[in-house]
Amino acid sequence: MERLPEEERIARVMADRTDTDPSDWYLVLKARHGMLLAFESVRRALGEGAVVTQLLTCCTAVDPIVAAGMEPRYGELSARSASLDPDALPLSGDVRAVVVQHTYGIVDASSVALAARAHEAGALVVEDCAHCATRMARDAAGAPVADVSVHSFGMGKMLGTLLGGAIWVNPASAHRGAIDDLRARLEALPVSGRRIDLLEGAFIPQNRVFNHVPASVARGLRHGLARVGLFEPPVSVDELRGKVSREPMRPSAHLCSKVLAAFDRLRDTERMRAEAAEVLRRELAGTCVETFAAAMEGPVQPLLRFPVLAPDTAAADRLIREVCAAGYYTTAWYRPELFPGVLDPGAYRVPTDRSGLSTSDDITARVAPLPTDHTPTEMAEIARIARAVCSGER
């Protein structure tokens, strides 16, 4: 594959920040495209079977499993990290891969145990770094634990571009068949064309229009424009039904330039979000506000959102509303499960027997992610709102 100069620069940035080799990094138009190719390569090399993932995620992280012809199988969550519980992995003989997701950007030591158990069962490990681009789980020796690591540059993520993602393939992976197949397919991807460049450029002006008309009108405009190919939604209607929109491709030089500009701001962004997380740790420690131990312990991480658990669903909704009303935008990210909620639960094999998913159901019902893109003073105010709502004072 002959990379664009801009692709080469992004690969070097990813390699420098992760202490890896640029030749092991590949760019994709969307991270979900890289996941689709990964699961297709797993199926080719290891055969049909299941991929263990979690329900506390975006549907676009499960769409690639379904679209690749694999069965999504949902594991119980850890109350410590809001990621899969290493002690409760459903590792039957037909499991071909396990997804290690760093929920809200929390990179927890349990990821090492997750990867070890998956590898012991003969499964390939796909790491979902959508919320923590350029940060990866590593073992005690500092080596990455995943066979494939997926990083998103998309809207609402750490870099905040509309499009773009990067896939790292582990040269030390024991799954040579799947890894070699994935490399070949990533290298063969075409570069996106001018049409997608235009859609990317139109996205912000289009949303300004959507935000100034009634919600019902905006909804109709979004769907109508997307249907005729004049709007690129973050999640398409097809992607609420277990499909992946667009054929996988690489980003154009124009889109790569947007990613490179975002990288210039990334260290400042991470510093701001780490400071915000530190304020929330201090302001919420020892209070009635419940959160995940992994968000409160160890070195402070630049979290994309700081998740708290309200007393119940009504309180979680109220907390989101109160934070937004105070001028700090946030959403009930990952609530409902398979966020923002799917149109065809059957396509996703959503289980009706929830007996092994009690922690997952509890977290999904009560989670209220707080924003982390504000000043320390503003974060202290957000913490006060969380304490007031969770204590029943407002």
Backbone torsions as a table, in degrees:
resi	resn	phi	psi	omega
1	MET	NA	131.1	174.8
2	GLU	-96.5	110.2	-177.3
3	ARG	-75.9	150.3	166.7
4	LEU	-65.7	150.3	177.3
5	PRO	-54.9	-37.7	179.9
6	GLU	-67.1	-37.2	175.9
7	GLU	-61.5	-44.1	-179.6
8	GLU	-60.7	-40.3	179.1
9	ARG	-65.0	-41.9	179.2
10	ILE	-65.6	-41.5	178.2
11	ALA	-60.1	-38.8	178.7
12	ARG	-68.1	-38.9	177.7
13	VAL	-61.9	-47.9	179.2
14	MET	-60.4	-41.4	-179.3
15	ALA	-66.9	-42.4	-179.7
16	ASP	-63.2	-39.4	-176.6
17	ARG	-78.6	-17.3	-177.8
18	THR	-116.2	3.2	-178.9
19	ASP	55.2	49.8	178.5
20	THR	-127.3	-175.0	-178.3
21	ASP	-98.9	132.3	-179.7
22	PRO	-56.9	-28.5	-177.4
23	SER	-69.5	-12.1	179.8
24	ASP	-96.6	5.1	179.1
25	TRP	-108.0	137.9	179.9
26	TYR	-133.0	140.7	-179.9
27	LEU	-96.3	147.1	176.4
28	VAL	-135.1	155.3	179.0
29	LEU	-62.9	-40.4	177.2
30	LYS	-137.3	143.4	-179.6
31	ALA	-58.6	-35.0	-179.4
32	ARG	-63.3	-26.7	175.5
33	HIS	-66.5	-41.3	177.2
34	GLY	-64.9	-38.4	177.3
35	MET	-64.5	-40.6	178.3
36	LEU	-59.4	-48.2	179.3
37	LEU	-61.9	-38.6	-179.8
38	ALA	-62.4	-46.2	-178.2
39	PHE	-71.8	-31.2	174.0
40	GLU	-65.8	-39.0	177.7
41	SER	-67.9	-37.3	175.7
42	VAL	-60.8	-45.2	-179.7
43	ARG	-63.5	-42.1	178.8
44	ARG	-62.2	-42.3	-173.4
45	ALA	-85.9	-37.2	-173.4
46	LEU	-108.4	-11.7	179.4
47	GLY	95.8	171.4	179.0
48	GLU	-64.1	153.5	-180.0
49	GLY	165.0	-156.8	-172.9
50	ALA	-110.6	155.6	171.6
51	VAL	-121.5	122.9	180.0
52	VAL	-83.1	126.4	178.5
53	THR	-143.8	-164.0	-177.8
54	GLN	-129.9	157.4	179.7
55	LEU	-82.5	-24.6	176.8
56	LEU	-81.2	79.9	-176.6
57	THR	-164.3	177.4	173.4
58	CYS	-85.7	145.6	179.6
59	CYS	-59.1	-27.5	-179.2
60	THR	-70.6	-10.8	173.6
61	ALA	-87.2	-14.7	178.5
62	VAL	-104.9	-26.9	176.6
63	ASP	-49.1	-44.4	-179.4
64	PRO	-62.0	-31.2	178.0
65	ILE	-66.3	-49.2	-178.9
66	VAL	-64.3	-46.7	-177.1
67	ALA	-65.4	-25.5	178.3
68	ALA	-81.8	-2.4	179.8
69	GLY	82.8	18.4	177.0
70	MET	-101.3	163.4	178.4
71	GLU	-97.3	120.8	173.2
72	PRO	-73.6	131.1	178.0
73	ARG	-125.9	127.7	-168.5
74	TYR	-99.5	126.8	179.2
75	GLY	-97.4	164.1	177.1
76	GLU	-72.0	151.7	-180.0
77	LEU	-93.1	154.7	171.6
78	SER	-84.8	129.7	176.6
79	ALA	-69.8	-10.3	179.2
80	ARG	-82.6	-38.3	-168.5
81	SER	-128.9	-8.8	-175.0
82	ALA	64.0	21.3	171.3
83	SER	-116.9	177.8	-177.7
84	LEU	-56.0	140.8	177.6
85	ASP	-82.2	117.3	-178.8
86	PRO	-58.8	-27.7	-177.2
87	ASP	-85.7	-1.0	-177.2
88	ALA	-130.9	25.7	-179.5
89	LEU	-70.3	129.4	176.4
90	PRO	-81.2	80.2	-172.5
91	LEU	-99.9	69.6	173.8
92	SER	-78.3	173.4	-173.5
93	GLY	-65.4	-16.3	-178.5
94	ASP	-96.0	7.3	178.7
95	VAL	-77.7	123.2	-177.7
96	ARG	-103.5	-23.4	-178.6
97	ALA	-154.3	156.5	176.1
98	VAL	-129.8	133.9	178.0
99	VAL	-95.9	123.9	175.4
100	VAL	-103.3	106.4	-175.7
101	GLN	-103.2	131.1	176.4
102	HIS	-93.0	82.5	-171.7
103	THR	-61.6	127.4	-178.8
104	TYR	60.9	11.7	-179.8
105	GLY	95.4	7.1	179.2
106	ILE	-80.0	110.3	175.3
107	VAL	-98.7	104.6	-171.0
108	ASP	-108.6	153.3	-179.8
109	ALA	-61.3	-21.3	179.7
110	SER	-63.6	-19.5	177.3
111	SER	-60.0	-33.5	179.6
112	VAL	-66.0	-43.3	177.9
113	ALA	-65.9	-39.2	177.5
114	LEU	-58.9	-48.5	-178.6
115	ALA	-64.2	-40.5	-179.3
116	ALA	-62.9	-42.2	-179.3
117	ARG	-69.1	-37.3	176.7
118	ALA	-63.9	-45.2	-179.9
119	HIS	-65.1	-37.9	177.0
120	GLU	-60.9	-31.6	179.6
121	ALA	-86.1	2.0	179.7
122	GLY	82.6	12.7	-177.9
123	ALA	-94.5	149.5	175.4
124	LEU	-83.4	145.5	-178.0
125	VAL	-106.2	121.4	174.3
126	VAL	-108.3	119.9	-177.7
127	GLU	-95.9	125.1	179.7
128	ASP	-98.2	101.9	-179.6
129	CYS	-105.0	31.1	-176.7
130	ALA	-57.7	-32.9	-176.3
131	HIS	-95.6	-0.4	-174.7
132	CYS	-146.0	49.6	-177.1
133	ALA	-49.1	133.0	-179.3
134	THR	80.8	2.0	172.6
135	ARG	-114.9	136.5	-174.8
136	MET	-135.7	154.8	175.0
137	ALA	-75.0	138.2	-178.0
138	ARG	-135.4	152.7	179.0
139	ASP	-83.4	-175.3	-175.5
140	ALA	-61.7	-25.9	179.4
141	ALA	-87.3	-2.0	179.8
142	GLY	89.5	5.7	-178.8
143	ALA	-86.2	139.4	175.7
144	PRO	-59.7	142.8	-174.9
145	VAL	-94.8	-15.8	-175.1
146	ALA	-86.3	155.8	170.2
147	ASP	-83.4	-35.3	178.4
148	VAL	-137.5	132.3	-179.8
149	SER	-121.7	127.2	-172.4
150	VAL	-112.1	124.0	-176.4
151	HIS	-123.5	131.3	-178.1
152	SER	-106.7	139.0	173.3
153	PHE	-104.8	6.8	-166.0
154	GLY	-71.4	178.2	-177.5
155	MET	-58.3	135.4	-179.6
156	GLY	81.8	2.1	179.4
157	LYS	-102.3	-171.2	-173.8
158	MET	-63.5	-38.1	179.2
159	LEU	-86.8	-32.7	171.9
160	GLY	76.5	20.5	171.9
161	THR	-80.2	163.9	178.9
162	LEU	-72.1	-40.1	-173.2
163	LEU	-130.2	163.6	174.2
164	GLY	115.5	142.5	176.4
165	GLY	-162.7	166.6	-179.5
166	ALA	-135.7	142.6	-179.5
167	ILE	-118.9	128.1	174.8
168	TRP	-107.0	131.3	176.0
169	VAL	-112.0	131.0	-173.2
170	ASN	-79.0	115.6	-179.5
171	PRO	-67.7	-15.5	180.0
172	ALA	-96.6	5.2	-177.9
173	SER	-61.6	141.9	176.7
174	ALA	-78.5	-12.9	-177.7
175	HIS	-91.6	66.8	-173.3
176	ARG	-61.2	-39.3	-178.1
177	GLY	-60.0	-49.3	-179.0
178	ALA	-67.2	-41.3	-177.4
179	ILE	-66.5	-44.7	179.4
180	ASP	-64.4	-39.2	178.1
181	ASP	-64.6	-42.4	-179.6
182	LEU	-64.4	-44.0	178.0
183	ARG	-56.7	-46.9	-177.9
184	ALA	-61.5	-39.9	-177.7
185	ARG	-73.6	-36.8	176.4
186	LEU	-65.5	-38.5	179.8
187	GLU	-68.6	-25.5	-177.1
188	ALA	-89.3	-0.4	-176.8
189	LEU	-66.0	139.4	174.2
190	PRO	-76.8	161.8	177.0
191	VAL	-88.8	138.0	179.3
192	SER	-63.4	154.7	-173.3
193	GLY	-103.7	-170.6	-175.5
194	ARG	-62.0	-33.5	-177.9
195	ARG	-59.4	-43.7	-179.4
196	ILE	-71.1	-33.6	173.7
197	ASP	-58.0	-42.9	-179.9
198	LEU	-66.7	-39.6	177.7
199	LEU	-63.0	-40.3	178.4
200	GLU	-62.5	-43.3	-179.6
201	GLY	-67.9	-26.8	-177.8
202	ALA	-85.5	-12.5	-169.7
203	PHE	-61.0	-50.4	-177.4
204	ILE	-65.2	-48.0	175.9
205	PRO	-58.6	-39.1	178.8
206	GLN	-62.3	-42.8	-178.8
207	ASN	-69.2	-28.3	174.0
208	ARG	-62.6	-40.2	176.4
209	VAL	-65.0	-47.5	-178.5
210	PHE	-57.5	-36.4	-177.0
211	ASN	-75.7	-8.9	-178.0
212	HIS	-113.6	14.2	174.7
213	VAL	-125.2	163.0	178.9
214	PRO	-55.4	148.8	-174.9
215	ALA	-56.7	-40.0	-179.0
216	SER	-66.1	-37.0	177.6
217	VAL	-68.5	-43.8	179.6
218	ALA	-60.6	-41.4	179.8
219	ARG	-61.8	-44.7	179.1
220	GLY	-64.9	-38.9	177.9
221	LEU	-63.7	-45.5	-179.7
222	ARG	-58.8	-50.3	-177.2
223	HIS	-64.8	-41.7	-178.5
224	GLY	-66.0	-45.6	179.9
225	LEU	-66.7	-38.0	178.4
226	ALA	-65.2	-38.1	-177.2
227	ARG	-63.7	-33.3	-179.7
228	VAL	-99.1	9.9	174.3
229	GLY	80.0	22.9	-178.8
230	LEU	-108.9	7.2	178.2
231	PHE	-148.3	135.4	-179.9
232	GLU	-105.7	93.6	-177.5
233	PRO	-72.9	149.0	175.7
234	PRO	-58.4	-37.4	175.5
235	VAL	-134.4	119.2	-177.6
236	SER	-84.1	166.8	176.7
237	VAL	-60.9	-40.8	177.4
238	ASP	-59.6	-33.4	-178.7
239	GLU	-79.4	2.1	168.5
240	LEU	-98.7	2.9	-178.1
241	ARG	-124.1	15.7	175.9
242	GLY	89.6	17.0	178.7
243	LYS	-111.7	167.9	174.6
244	VAL	-117.1	121.4	-177.9
245	SER	-73.6	142.7	178.1
246	ARG	69.9	151.1	172.5
247	GLU	-75.2	143.2	179.0
248	PRO	-57.7	140.0	177.6
249	MET	-155.4	173.7	176.6
250	ARG	-97.4	155.3	179.0
251	PRO	-75.4	149.3	178.6
252	SER	-71.4	171.5	176.5
253	ALA	-60.2	-37.8	178.5
254	HIS	-61.5	-47.5	-179.2
255	LEU	-67.2	-38.2	177.3
256	CYS	-61.4	-37.3	179.1
257	SER	-63.7	-34.2	176.3
258	LYS	-66.0	-39.9	178.4
259	VAL	-65.5	-43.4	-179.9
260	LEU	-62.4	-38.9	176.5
261	ALA	-63.8	-37.9	178.2
262	ALA	-67.2	-35.8	177.3
263	PHE	-61.8	-32.8	178.6
264	ASP	-62.0	-25.2	-178.4
265	ARG	-100.2	-5.5	-168.0
266	LEU	-65.2	-42.3	-178.2
267	ARG	-63.2	-39.6	176.8
268	ASP	-65.6	-39.4	177.8
269	THR	-62.0	-46.4	-179.9
270	GLU	-64.4	-38.5	178.8
271	ARG	-62.8	-44.6	179.1
272	MET	-61.2	-44.1	-176.5
273	ARG	-72.2	-32.5	175.9
274	ALA	-68.2	-40.6	176.9
275	GLU	-63.2	-39.4	178.4
276	ALA	-63.7	-44.3	178.7
277	ALA	-63.1	-37.1	179.3
278	GLU	-64.9	-40.9	177.2
279	VAL	-62.1	-45.8	-179.2
280	LEU	-64.4	-39.1	175.3
281	ARG	-55.9	-49.3	-176.3
282	ARG	-66.2	-43.3	-174.3
283	GLU	-76.0	-23.6	-176.1
284	LEU	-103.6	-13.0	-178.9
285	ALA	-61.5	131.4	176.9
286	GLY	73.0	12.9	179.2
287	THR	-104.1	-173.8	179.6
288	CYS	-77.1	-7.1	-175.7
289	VAL	-80.9	122.6	-178.5
290	GLU	-93.8	139.1	175.4
291	THR	-145.3	-167.3	-178.4
292	PHE	-95.6	135.6	-177.7
293	ALA	-55.5	-36.8	-177.7
294	ALA	-65.9	-21.8	177.1
295	ALA	-82.7	-17.1	-174.7
296	MET	-105.3	-16.3	-172.8
297	GLU	-111.0	159.9	175.8
298	GLY	74.7	-172.1	178.6
299	PRO	-58.8	142.2	179.8
300	VAL	-67.1	131.8	-179.0
301	GLN	-107.7	149.8	176.9
302	PRO	-78.6	84.1	-174.9
303	LEU	-77.1	140.9	177.1
304	LEU	-70.1	-36.6	170.1
305	ARG	-140.5	151.7	175.8
306	PHE	-105.9	107.8	-172.5
307	PRO	-82.4	132.6	170.0
308	VAL	-121.9	158.0	179.6
309	LEU	-111.0	110.5	178.3
310	ALA	-72.6	165.2	-179.7
311	PRO	-58.5	-33.2	179.1
312	ASP	-159.0	-179.6	-176.8
313	THR	-63.0	-41.1	-179.7
314	ALA	-61.8	-41.1	178.9
315	ALA	-68.2	-36.0	177.4
316	ALA	-63.3	-43.9	177.8
317	ASP	-63.1	-41.7	-179.5
318	ARG	-64.8	-40.1	179.6
319	LEU	-62.6	-44.2	177.6
320	ILE	-59.5	-45.3	-179.1
321	ARG	-63.2	-44.2	-177.6
322	GLU	-65.4	-40.7	178.8
323	VAL	-64.2	-44.1	178.6
324	CYS	-64.9	-40.3	-179.4
325	ALA	-63.9	-27.6	178.3
326	ALA	-80.5	-3.0	176.4
327	GLY	101.1	11.4	-177.9
328	TYR	-116.6	101.2	-172.1
329	TYR	-67.8	132.7	171.2
330	THR	-154.4	171.6	178.6
331	THR	-136.9	167.1	176.6
332	ALA	-80.9	59.1	-173.6
333	TRP	-60.1	123.7	-177.7
334	TYR	79.7	13.3	170.3
335	ARG	-129.6	114.1	10.6
336	PRO	-76.6	173.9	178.1
337	GLU	-60.5	155.5	-173.6
338	LEU	50.3	53.2	-174.6
339	PHE	-51.3	137.7	5.7
340	PRO	-90.0	19.8	-175.8
341	GLY	107.8	131.7	-172.1
342	VAL	-100.2	158.6	-179.3
343	LEU	-89.5	-19.7	-177.4
344	ASP	-136.0	81.6	-179.1
345	PRO	-56.3	-30.5	179.8
346	GLY	-62.2	-36.3	179.7
347	ALA	-64.3	-28.0	-178.5
348	TYR	-93.6	1.5	-177.6
349	ARG	54.3	40.3	178.3
350	VAL	-63.6	123.0	-173.5
351	PRO	-72.9	140.6	173.1
352	THR	-87.4	-27.0	174.7
353	ASP	-84.4	107.4	-175.0
354	ARG	-101.7	14.7	-174.2
355	SER	-62.2	-28.4	179.2
356	GLY	-99.4	14.2	-175.4
357	LEU	-128.9	31.2	-174.8
358	SER	-64.9	-40.7	178.4
359	THR	-67.5	-41.8	177.5
360	SER	-59.1	-46.2	-179.5
361	ASP	-64.5	-39.5	-179.1
362	ASP	-65.6	-44.9	179.3
363	ILE	-63.9	-45.9	-178.4
364	THR	-61.0	-35.5	-178.3
365	ALA	-72.0	-29.1	-168.5
366	ARG	-117.0	-5.6	-172.5
367	VAL	-72.2	138.4	177.3
368	ALA	-136.7	98.7	-176.2
369	PRO	-76.1	124.4	179.1
370	LEU	-89.1	145.9	179.2
371	PRO	-69.2	156.1	179.3
372	THR	-130.9	25.0	-177.4
373	ASP	-114.9	42.0	-179.5
374	HIS	-133.6	169.6	-178.1
375	THR	-69.7	161.5	177.2
376	PRO	-54.7	-39.7	179.0
377	THR	-63.6	-43.2	178.9
378	GLU	-68.1	-36.2	178.1
379	MET	-65.6	-35.0	176.9
380	ALA	-64.3	-37.0	176.5
381	GLU	-66.3	-41.7	177.4
382	ILE	-61.1	-40.4	177.5
383	ALA	-62.9	-39.3	178.6
384	ARG	-63.6	-39.5	177.2
385	ILE	-63.0	-43.8	179.9
386	ALA	-61.7	-42.4	179.0
387	ARG	-64.2	-42.2	-178.1
388	ALA	-65.1	-44.6	-178.8
389	VAL	-68.5	-44.3	-176.0
390	CYS	-71.1	-23.1	177.4
391	SER	-88.9	-7.0	-179.5
392	GLY	86.3	9.5	-179.0
393	GLU	-76.6	-20.8	179.3
394	ARG	-147.2	NA	NA
